[in-house]
């Protein structure tokens, strides 16, 4: 069985140690870039590799392309290959649960053409809650994987596309940040300018999770998106820097609502050009 959105702790535990499986620990903190590695070194799921959100899952910053630019596809593929990932490998990414970094990994793997990738539902917290094992041991790949890049440029849009389609019926922007950042009430936060892209509607990434950090059911998510009037074929997900936006994208895919895209540069790229319009307040 191939997992393409989420995998339960029970399903992963059944496959632990089997061939054709690669696990990645994506824990990270935007307030402390070294925290994820420290947590990994303390304990992680047996066999899991560490994926650094700032290094492995991001590209070079130019000052105008946002805080988490897309990585170079070949660099990302090489990172996966040397950890044994091939075309037939089932990848599982996890964070602490109810977080944004495993979905970022999930999106990037799909972007370079590897669909057999899933987020551990509930993250490491759910894994530990079931009494499943953790270890501090580093893991070494047995051999390099043969992973083929099949890039999907249609999964993303650029700033120019967003600007050309502002407030047009053929694009629906969903901003995944917390409402106080979206509205500007919290100030710029990690970014020097507060507010949101004109026309964007706010759906905080946290709305996709239950209180225990597991993803809502496909039926619940579909009802949420349809109630809000979001059409996946027109939807473009964004956030502060393209990371939490992937949670809304994952939620749509899990609900069977395919076709949405991600503006990876998001707010941090948008505001790097002062000629681009901004909005504040709770309305789009």
Buried (B, 14 or more C-beta within 10 A) or exposed (E): EEBBBBBBBEBBBEBBEEEEBBBBBBBBBBEEEEEBBEBBEEBBBBBBBBBBBBEBBBBEEEEEBBBBBBBEBEEBBBBBBBBBBBEEBBBBBBBBBBBBBBBBBBBBBBBBBBEBBBBBBBBBBBBBEEEBEBEEEEBEBEEBBEBEBEEEEEBBBBBEEBBEBBEEEEBBBBBBBBBBBBBBBEEBBEBEBBBBBBBBBBBBBBBBBEEEBBBBEBEBBBEBBEEEEBBBEBBBBBBBBBBBBBBBBBBBBBBEBEEBBBBBBBBBBBBBEEEBEBBBEEEB
